[in-house]
């Protein structure tokens, strides 16, 4: 019997539907995903109109340029979301994949295989694109999804979830597997954190405050995604043109996202040669620079940095710049201030490159590449659930396999112990 509690009733619907998802074929999953992609394309005008209401409210509430950018869904972004769903169609179905196996001496065979979690819960804010990303990956990995997308994107999410439910139902599957609990407000988010037995895993995406609250208060197992205080270290041997391109791209390509660089570290031996060009390119792109004394001595127009500069995820055209004496000092700075998301080194020194890769303890560590590549789509995962900065179960961009657990299948022929 369905719970008389409207909140629990939604969770029960998702859980019941998710049980059927665990056994559907890859073809059925892909048909549902194609229906979702087509529904998003057909509903662009409807979604954009709802999104305009959310954007108007966001401006009235002065949520800031970074969040407004994340909140925005225009026609090109919606087409890109539909394309991302189709990329998930092309990915291998993880369910049933054998992770490892063997035949014991007594003839029993054991195989560890991937299975769905069941119901994936997600709490996020001002990111309506996450609604589509999580649903696509949850469906392909055989899971249901319960979504708390936050008040800032409430109208956008409501339309997206409605389109998704109708699309799934149109191919004969249970549209109830996807639920939104936005109508229950903050109390709904709190209850979702305590919905152990209804939800199998909870994924927060958003500000450091949101993530910390979920990690501390949830009784449901949490996969922790993190904010991105992301560093780029320009080593003494770095190619100047490469360094300028990487640093500028890492900061300015899309400054409101978690893989955008927030701190630039420059080796002192390269400072007089590179800092003017590095800083000049950033200033020309409209970046507000806050630097230490050595940086300000090399470049005009740089504000004074303080302790908060290095500990801030700006999510805007702002960046801290510091001159360091060595790779040791760069690694020590990263160790102190990093949120363990993404760090990059620009260098032509093989030994320093390999040392940076080995010693920097973040989810993604790069050599001679922009930090903007820390992304599920760029890694070939299709859409992504988020970027995990924890060490248990999943780390880095999370795709299909990160939304699965495993179980052991044991086949015998009468053996006893």
N, C-alpha and C positions, 0 to 999 in steps of 0.2 A: 504494500500500500504506500502511495506517495505521501511524503511528509506534508502536514498542513502548513509548515513553515515555508514561505515562498523562497527564501534563500536556500534552505536545504533541498527543497524540491528541484531547484535548478541543478544543484550538485548531483542529486540522485539521477536526474535525466542524463547528465553527462556521463556518469559512471556506468549506467545501464547501456548507453549507446557505445561507450568505449569498449565494453566487453565484446560487442559484435565486430568492432574494428580490428580486434586482435587476430581475427581469423579470415578477414577478407583478402582477396587476391591482390597482387600488385596491379593487375589490370583495372580492378575496381577502384583502387586508390588513385591511379592515374586519371581515370575517367572523372572522378570527383575533382581532382586538381585542375583538369582542363575546364571543367564547368565553372570552377571558382575564377580562373583567369578570365574566361569569357564574360562572366558576370561582372567582374571589376571593370573590364573595358566597356561593356554595355551600360554600366552605371556611373560612368565618369561624371556626367553632369549632376547626378543625384549626390554623389560623394562630395564633389567640389562645393555644391550649395551648402551642404551640412558643415563642411570644413570652414566655409566663410563665416558661419555663425560662431564657431569655436575661435577663429582668428580674431574676430571682432571682440569677443569676450576677453581673449588673451591680451589684446592691446589695451582694453579698458582696465584690466587688472595689472598692467605693466609687468608682464612676465619676463620681458627682456628679449633682445634680438635672437639670442641663441635658441631659446625655447620656441620662439615664434617660427624660426626656420625649421626646427624638428617637427613642429606641429603642422606645417604647411603640406597640403596634398593638392597639387595641381595636376593637369592632364598628363604632362610628361612623367611626373613621379608615379602616377597611377598606372600608366602604361609600363613603366619600369617594374612596378610591383607585379603586374600580370606576367611580365617576362620572367621575373624571378620565380614565380610559381611554376612556370613551364620548365625552368631549369631544374626544379626539384623533380618534375616528372622524368627527366632524363637520367636522374641519379639512380644507382642501384638501391633496391629495397633492402634495408638492413635486417628486417625480421626473418628469422630462421637461419641467418648466416652462422656458420660454425666458427667459433672463436678458437677453439682447440679441442682435441679429442684423442682418445687412445683406446686400445684394446688391452685389458688387464690379462695377467697370466692365466686367470681362471676362465677366460673367454668372455667376460662381461665387457661390453663396449660403453664408453662414456663420452658424451659430447656436450660441450658448453655452447649454447646457442643464444643469439640475441632475441629478446622479447620486449614488448612495449612496457613502459612504466605503468600505464593505465590511464590516469587523468593527470595532465600537466596543468598546474596553475601558474599564472603569470600576473605580476603586479608591475605596472609601468606608468609613466606619466608623460603626457604631451608627445607621444610617439605613435600615432595611428598606423604608421607603416608596420609596427611590430605586430599589430593585430593579424595582418596578412602573413607575415613571416612565420610567426609561431604556429598559426593554423596549418600552413602548408607543411611545415616540418613535422608537426604533431600527427597530422593525417597520414603522411607517407610512412611514419614510424609506428603507425597503428594505435596512436593515443587519442583520447579526447582532450579538450582544452577548456579551461575556465579562465576567463580574462577579466582583469580589473585594469582598465586603461586610463582611469583618472578623469576628473571633472573637466580638465582643460580640453580634452579631446572627446568628450561624451557624445556629441552629435555625430562626429565623424565615425566613431567606433560603432555606434548604434546602427548606422546605415551599412557599414562594412560587414558587421556580424549578420545582419538580416540577409544581405546578398549571399554571404557564405553559407548560411543555413539552407537557404532556398536552393543554392547550387548543389550542395551535397545531397539534398533530398531529391533533386531532379534526376539523379542517376540511381535512385533506389536505395540509397544508404541513409543512415540515421543522422539527420541534420542536428538533432539534439546533442550530438557529441561536442558541439561548440556552444558555449554559453558565455554571456557577458553578465557581470554582476555590478556594473557601473551604477545602476539605479539605487543600489544600497549604500552608496557613498563610502565614507571612511569606515563606517561600521562594517560594511561588507568586506573591505580590505582586512580589517582586524579579524573578522570571523573566518575569512579564507586562510589566514595564517594559523588558525586553530582547527582547521577542517581535516585533521588527521583521520584517516579511514574513508574519507570522501575523495581527497586529493593525494596523489602519491608523491609528488615533488613540486616545489614552488620555486619559480625563477623571478627575482626582482630585476628590473632594469630602470635606471634613472639616476637621481642624485645620490651622493654619498650618504645623505641623511636617510633617504628612502631605503637604500640597501641595508644600512646599519640597523634600521628599525626592524626590517623583515628578518635579518639574521638573528637579532637578539630576541624577538618576540615570537617567532614562528615555532609551533610544535610539529609542523610538517617539514620533512627534510628539505633543505634549501641548497640550490646550486647558486653560489654567490657570483654575481657579475660585479665588476668594479668600475669606479670612476677612473679617468685616465690622466694622471699627471705624467705625461709622456716626454721623454728626453731624446734629444739628438746630440751626440758628442762628435765634434769635428776634430779629428786627431791631427797631429803635426804634419803627417804625410798626406793628408787628404788632397785629392784633386780639387782645385779651386772651383772650376766650372761645375763639377758634379756636386760639390758641397752646397753651392748657391741654389742649384735646382732642387736638390733634395730638401733642404731646409725650408725654402720658400713654399714648395708643394706641401710639405708636412704641416706647415702652419696655416697656409691661406687657402688650400684647395676647398676645404669645408671646415671652418674653425669651430663649428658648434658641436662636433661629434667627438666621441671619446678617443679616437685614434689620432686626433690632431695633436701636433707637438705643442707643449706648453713651456718647455725650458730648453735653451740652446747652451751647450757647454763647448767652449773653444779652447784648445790647447794653447798655452802661452807662446810656444814656439811658432805658432801660426797666426797669432792674434793680429800683429801689425800688418801681415800680408792679407789675411782673409776677412777680419772683422768689418772693415769698411764696406766691402762688397756684400757680405752676408747681411749686415745691418741695413745697408742701403737698399737692397732688394726688398727687405721686409718693410722698411719705412715707406718705400714707394708704394707698396701694396696696402698701406694704411694701417700697418701693425703698430700698436703702441708698445715700445720697448722699455723694459725696466732692467737696468743693469747694475753690476757691481762697479767699484771704482776703476778697475782696469778697463772695463768696457767703456765707461764714460770718458776715459782718457783717450780712447781711440776713435770714438764716434760721437758727433754732436747730435742733439735731439733725443738723447736717451735719458729717461727719468731714473731716479735712484731706486734701486731695489731694496726691499727689506725682507725679513724672515718670512712674511706671508707670501711674498712673490713665489718662492720656491715650493710652497705647500698649497698652491691654489690651482685648481682646474678652471682655467679662465673661460673656456668654451666661447671665445670671442677673439677679435683681432688684438690680442695682447699676449706678450711673451716675456719671460725672464731670460736674461743673458748673463753668463758668468764665464770668466776666464779661469782655467784650472792649470796647475803646473804639470800634471801628468795624467796618464790613464788611471793610475791608482786613485788620484783625487776625483776624477770623473766618476769612477765606479763607487767611491765612497759617498759622493753627493747623491747618486742615484739610489744607493742603498738606504740613505736617510730619508729621502723625500718621495721616492717612487710609490705608486699604488700597485705596482707589479703587473701593469698592463702591457706596454710596449716600449722598448728602448732601441735606439739605433746608433751605430757608429759609422762615420764616414772616414775611411782610411785606405791607404795603399800598403800598409804594413800587415803582412799575413799573420805574424805572431800576435800583434795587438788585436786583430780581428778575431782570431780563435780564442784569445784570452777573454775578450769581451763576451763572446758567445757562451763561454764556459762559466764565467764568474757572475754575470748579471742574472739575478734571479727574478725574471718576469715571465709572464705567459708567452710573450713573443719577443725575441731578440733578433735584431737585423743587422746586416752589414751592407752598406752602400745601397740602401733602398729607402724610400719614403715610408714613414710610419702609417700612412694612409692605406697601405696594403693589408693591415690587420683587419680582415673582414671576411666573413664566411663566403660571400660571393667571389671575392678575389682569390680566396684559397681553393675555390672549386667546389664548395659545399652547397651551392645554391643559396637560398635565403639562410639567415642565421638566427638562432634564438637569442644570442647575446655573446659576449666575450667573458668567459669565466676567468677570474683572477685568483681562484682558490686552487688547491692542489689535489683535492679528493674528487674522484670520479671523472671530472672534465676540467680542462685548462685550455685557455685560448678560445678562438672562435668555435662555437658549438653548432654542429650540423646534425645530421640524422642519427649517427651512431651515438651521439651524446644524449639523445632522448630515448635510449634503450637501456634496459638492464639485461641480465643474462639468467638462464637457468640451466641446470644439468639434466640431460636426458640419458637415462641408464637403461640398457637393454641386455637382458640375460636370457638364459635358457634353463632355468631351474637351479641356479647356483645358490648355495646357502653358506653362511659363515659360521 
